């Protein structure tokens, strides 16, 4: 990184915005997979399958914009030649947007499972959904979510910014507070990029060690400076996985955050 490059560190709003984009991606993936399940029912076969009893054939797709609780998403809606498009899923979704988004996000936060995704598939595809449908959606989402966290990190990352924020995830009528660990890399040009995130029950040395281990396996190299708060577990994990990097406490961002919290509390009190 050049001496004149200015390090662009993320604010809490940046962190939450990036995590919102991750959740929005999970919503899009889930809806597109359920649309594909619906078109399978319409045509009587999966993509490229040549079955004697099929009822129709696929006829491309069209782009559909949908406003979700996380923001705007663009979906590829598949069509059948005689049976029309797979629109029933979107109709059901529009009637219960927030609840479905909460369920998808909770499934992502707590680890995708057949039981959790079953709530989503049943809500969008009808009261009774076959186990094979739920399994296909769950397996596909697991693979896609895993792919998001295995992308190869190219080039050296001189500066690594680590932080944690806390989110409320609603599931089965209750709200749980979970920790979201984030890692941003600052390249030689001074610009930051979200390298990875991990969501779990709490912030600990073990959770940070797991995230850093994944980053190193994905190709994280050249780290000379780790910027983070004073969390003891984070510091220990960084020493173990990035022993050559110098650690620096991020005082400015956390000071601004504390001042904002105090100001907000004073406003509510007054």
BELURNOR-V171184 format. One record per residue. N is the residue number from 1. OMEGA is omega as a letter, one per 20 degrees, with the letter a starting at -180 (NA if undefined). BURIAL is I if it has 24 or more other ideal C-beta (glycine too) atoms within 12 Angstrom, else O. D_FIRST is the distance of its C-alpha to the first C-alpha in Angstrom with 2 decimals. Layout:
<<N/OMEGA/BURIAL/D_FIRST> <N/OMEGA/BURIAL/D_FIRST>>
//
This chain:
<<1/a/I/0.00> <2/a/O/3.80> <3/a/O/6.60> <4/a/O/8.41> <5/r/O/6.68> <6/a/O/9.31> <7/a/I/9.31> <8/a/O/12.28> <9/a/I/14.37> <10/r/I/17.61> <11/r/O/20.99> <12/r/I/24.08> <13/r/O/25.30> <14/a/O/22.23> <15/a/I/22.85> <16/r/I/26.54> <17/a/O/26.08> <18/r/I/23.97> <19/r/I/26.56> <20/r/I/29.28> <21/r/O/27.89> <22/r/I/28.06> <23/r/I/31.65> <24/r/I/32.47> <25/r/I/31.46> <26/r/I/33.83> <27/a/I/36.57> <28/a/I/36.18> <29/a/I/36.28> <30/a/I/39.35> <31/a/I/41.22> <32/r/I/40.65> <33/r/I/41.89> <34/r/I/44.94> <35/r/I/45.60> <36/r/I/45.62> <37/a/I/48.07> <38/a/I/50.27> <39/r/I/50.42> <40/r/I/51.36> <41/a/I/54.35> <42/a/I/55.29> <43/r/I/55.40> <44/r/O/56.54> <45/r/O/53.88> <46/r/O/50.19> <47/r/O/47.99> <48/r/O/49.48> <49/r/O/52.33> <50/a/O/55.77> <51/a/O/58.28> <52/a/O/61.97> <53/a/O/62.16> <54/a/O/59.25> <55/a/O/60.17> <56/r/O/57.75> <57/r/O/54.75> <58/a/I/51.26> <59/r/O/50.71> <60/a/O/46.99> <61/r/O/45.19> <62/a/O/44.26> <63/a/O/41.36> <64/r/I/42.19> <65/a/O/40.20> <66/r/I/40.82> <67/r/O/39.91> <68/r/I/39.11> <69/r/I/38.61> <70/a/I/34.85> <71/a/O/34.74> <72/r/O/35.63> <73/r/I/35.63> <74/a/O/36.73> <75/r/I/39.01> <76/a/I/40.59> <77/a/I/44.27> <78/r/I/46.36> <79/r/I/49.84> <80/a/I/53.07> <81/a/O/55.43> <82/a/O/58.46> <83/r/O/57.25> <84/a/O/54.65> <85/r/I/51.19> <86/a/I/49.95> <87/a/I/50.13> <88/r/O/51.85> <89/a/I/48.68> <90/r/I/47.12> <91/r/O/50.38> <92/a/I/50.43> <93/a/I/46.76> <94/a/O/47.34> <95/a/O/50.16> <96/a/O/48.07> <97/a/I/44.42> <98/a/O/43.24> <99/a/I/45.10> <100/r/I/43.79> <101/r/I/40.16> <102/a/I/40.59> <103/r/I/42.07> <104/r/I/39.37> <105/r/I/36.61> <106/r/I/38.57> <107/r/I/39.01> <108/a/I/35.26> <109/a/I/34.55> <110/a/I/37.23> <111/a/O/36.79> <112/r/I/38.66> <113/r/O/42.25> <114/a/I/45.44> <115/a/O/47.14> <116/r/I/44.48> <117/r/I/44.02> <118/r/I/47.82> <119/a/I/47.97> <120/a/I/45.78> <121/r/I/47.65> <122/a/I/51.02> <123/a/I/50.19> <124/a/I/49.05> <125/r/I/51.41> <126/a/O/54.59> <127/a/O/56.22> <128/r/O/56.62> <129/a/I/53.76> <130/r/O/54.17> <131/a/O/52.26> <132/r/O/51.00> <133/r/I/49.39> <134/a/I/47.66> <135/r/O/46.51> <136/r/I/45.09> <137/r/I/43.13> <138/a/I/41.88> <139/a/O/40.89> <140/a/I/39.09> <141/r/I/37.13> <142/a/I/36.22> <143/a/O/34.90> <144/r/I/32.89> <145/r/I/31.44> <146/r/O/30.55> <147/r/O/28.84> <148/a/I/26.58> <149/a/I/25.31> <150/r/O/25.02> <151/a/O/22.73> <152/r/O/20.47> <153/a/I/16.75> <154/r/O/15.11> <155/a/O/11.80> <156/r/O/9.45> <157/a/I/8.70> <158/a/I/6.58> <159/r/I/8.58> <160/r/I/12.21> <161/a/I/14.67> <162/a/I/18.31> <163/r/I/21.39> <164/r/I/25.03> <165/a/I/27.41> <166/a/I/31.10> <167/r/I/33.11> <168/r/O/36.82> <169/a/I/37.94> <170/r/I/41.56> <171/r/I/43.67> <172/r/O/47.47> <173/r/O/48.18> <174/r/O/46.03> <175/r/O/42.62> <176/r/O/40.31> <177/a/O/37.18> <178/a/I/34.40> <179/r/I/30.88> <180/r/I/27.89> <181/a/I/24.82> <182/r/I/21.57> <183/r/I/18.12> <184/r/I/15.18> <185/r/I/11.86> <186/a/I/8.76> <187/a/I/6.78> <188/r/O/3.68> <189/r/O/6.26> <190/a/O/6.91> <191/a/O/10.16> <192/r/I/12.05> <193/r/I/14.55> <194/a/I/17.56> <195/a/I/17.57> <196/r/I/20.94> <197/r/I/23.76> <198/a/I/26.84> <199/a/I/30.02> <200/a/I/32.71> <201/a/O/35.32> <202/r/O/33.24> <203/a/I/29.95> <204/r/O/30.26> <205/a/O/28.67> <206/a/O/30.13> <207/r/I/28.73> <208/r/I/25.16> <209/r/I/25.59> <210/r/I/26.84> <211/a/I/23.92> <212/r/I/21.30> <213/r/O/23.50> <214/r/I/23.56> <215/r/I/19.79> <216/r/I/19.60> <217/a/O/22.54> <218/r/O/20.93> <219/r/O/18.07> <220/a/I/15.40> <221/r/O/13.38> <222/a/O/10.39> <223/r/I/10.68> <224/a/O/10.00> <225/r/I/11.06> <226/r/I/13.95> <227/a/I/15.11> <228/r/I/18.81> <229/a/I/22.26> <230/r/O/24.73> <231/a/I/26.38> <232/a/O/27.61> <233/r/I/27.68> <234/a/I/24.07> <235/a/I/23.00> <236/r/O/25.33> <237/r/I/24.12> <238/r/I/20.44> <239/a/O/21.66> <240/a/O/23.65> <241/r/I/21.29> <242/a/I/17.93> <243/a/O/19.42> <244/a/O/16.48> <245/r/I/14.34> <246/a/O/14.93> <247/r/I/16.62> <248/r/O/16.62> <249/r/O/19.35> <250/a/I/18.78> <251/a/O/21.51> <252/a/O/21.06> <253/a/I/21.44> <254/r/O/24.27> <255/r/O/25.97> <256/a/O/26.04> <257/r/I/27.41> <258/r/O/30.09> <259/r/O/31.13> <260/a/O/31.50> <261/r/O/33.65> <262/r/O/35.80> <263/r/O/36.29> <264/a/O/37.29> <265/r/O/39.72> <266/a/O/41.24> <267/r/O/41.78> <268/a/O/43.58> <269/a/O/45.65> <270/NA/O/46.72>>
//
